[in-house]
Amino acid sequence: MCIFCKIVNGEIPNNTVHESEHFLAFNDLYPKAPIHILIIPKIHVDCFQDVSAETMAGLTQFTQEVARKVGIDETGYRLITNNGNDGGQEVFHLHFHLLGGGKLKWDHSHEDVHRSI
């Protein structure tokens, strides 16, 4: 069972920000911004490539609720998901990083910036 499934099952504590029947939002243990929240479906979905349109529709609404709840819906935020090994995914349970609470920097670097696509 993955770490996020253990959080959903109550086996690992978390700092819940918002919760619904199908989704959970909690503070990231290692924040990269003043506000850094992880948003997950309660059902296990490995990655974005595997998620159903129905789950994404609910996740979209839930994420918008979280942004309103923490007061960044009008000032702005960044929403990130990493998909697969090359995309930097470390936990293979679909999750989004909601970052905000101030002006965010953007790092445009890439390991192989000279490769043509």
C-alpha positions as CSV (number, residue, x, y, z in Angstrom):
1,M,0.0,0.0,0.0
2,C,1.4,3.4,-0.9
3,I,2.1,6.2,1.6
4,F,-0.9,8.3,0.4
5,C,-3.3,5.3,0.7
6,K,-2.0,4.9,4.3
7,I,-2.7,8.6,4.9
8,V,-6.3,8.1,3.5
9,N,-6.8,5.0,5.8
10,G,-5.6,6.9,8.9
11,E,-2.5,4.8,9.3
12,I,-0.2,7.9,8.9
13,P,-1.2,11.2,10.4
14,N,-1.4,14.4,8.3
15,N,-2.3,18.0,8.7
16,T,-5.6,18.0,6.8
17,V,-6.6,21.3,5.2
18,H,-9.8,20.1,3.5
19,E,-11.6,16.8,3.0
20,S,-14.6,15.4,1.1
21,E,-15.9,12.0,0.5
22,H,-13.6,11.4,-2.4
23,F,-10.6,13.8,-1.9
24,L,-8.1,14.9,0.7
25,A,-5.9,18.0,0.9
26,F,-3.1,18.3,3.5
27,N,0.0,20.3,4.1
28,D,3.2,19.1,2.5
29,L,5.8,18.2,5.1
30,Y,8.6,19.9,3.1
31,P,6.9,23.1,1.7
32,K,8.4,24.9,-1.3
33,A,6.1,28.0,-0.9
34,P,4.3,29.7,2.0
35,I,1.3,27.6,1.1
36,H,2.1,24.1,-0.2
37,I,-0.8,21.6,-0.1
38,L,-1.0,18.1,-1.5
39,I,-4.3,17.2,-3.1
40,I,-5.2,13.5,-3.7
41,P,-8.1,11.3,-4.6
42,K,-8.9,8.9,-1.9
43,I,-9.1,6.0,-4.4
44,H,-5.7,4.9,-5.6
45,V,-4.8,6.1,-9.1
46,D,-1.1,5.7,-10.0
47,C,-0.7,8.8,-12.1
48,F,-2.4,11.5,-14.2
49,Q,-2.2,9.3,-17.3
50,D,-4.4,6.8,-15.6
51,V,-7.1,9.1,-14.0
52,S,-10.7,9.0,-15.3
53,A,-12.4,12.2,-16.5
54,E,-15.0,11.7,-13.8
55,T,-12.3,11.7,-11.0
56,M,-10.6,14.7,-12.6
57,A,-13.9,16.7,-12.7
58,G,-14.4,16.1,-9.0
59,L,-10.7,16.8,-8.3
60,T,-10.9,20.1,-10.2
61,Q,-13.9,21.3,-8.1
62,F,-12.2,20.1,-4.9
63,T,-9.0,21.9,-5.7
64,Q,-10.9,25.2,-6.4
65,E,-12.5,24.8,-3.0
66,V,-9.1,24.3,-1.3
67,A,-7.7,27.4,-3.0
68,R,-10.7,29.5,-1.8
69,K,-10.4,28.0,1.7
70,V,-6.8,29.0,2.1
71,G,-7.3,32.4,0.5
72,I,-5.3,32.1,-2.7
73,D,-8.1,31.8,-5.2
74,E,-7.9,35.5,-6.2
75,T,-4.2,36.2,-5.7
76,G,-3.1,33.2,-7.7
77,Y,-1.4,29.9,-7.3
78,R,0.5,27.1,-9.1
79,L,-0.9,23.7,-9.5
80,I,1.6,20.9,-10.4
81,T,1.5,17.2,-11.0
82,N,4.4,15.1,-11.9
83,N,3.6,12.1,-14.2
84,G,6.0,9.1,-14.4
85,N,9.7,8.7,-13.8
86,D,10.8,11.3,-16.4
87,G,8.2,13.7,-15.1
88,G,9.7,13.5,-11.6
89,Q,6.9,11.6,-9.9
90,E,8.2,10.1,-6.6
91,V,4.9,8.8,-5.1
92,F,2.9,6.8,-7.5
93,H,-0.5,7.9,-6.3
94,L,-2.0,10.8,-8.3
95,H,-1.4,14.0,-6.4
96,F,-1.3,17.7,-7.1
97,H,0.9,20.3,-5.4
98,L,-1.0,23.5,-4.8
99,L,1.6,26.3,-4.2
100,G,0.8,29.9,-3.3
101,G,0.9,32.5,-0.6
102,G,3.3,34.9,-2.5
103,K,5.0,35.6,-5.8
104,L,6.4,32.3,-7.0
105,K,9.6,31.9,-8.9
106,W,9.8,29.8,-12.0
107,D,12.9,27.6,-12.8
108,H,13.0,27.0,-16.5
109,S,16.0,24.6,-16.3
110,H,16.1,21.2,-17.7
111,E,18.9,18.6,-17.5
112,D,19.3,18.5,-21.3
113,V,18.4,22.0,-22.5
114,H,20.2,21.5,-25.8
115,R,18.4,18.4,-27.0
116,S,16.1,19.0,-29.9
117,I,12.6,17.7,-29.8
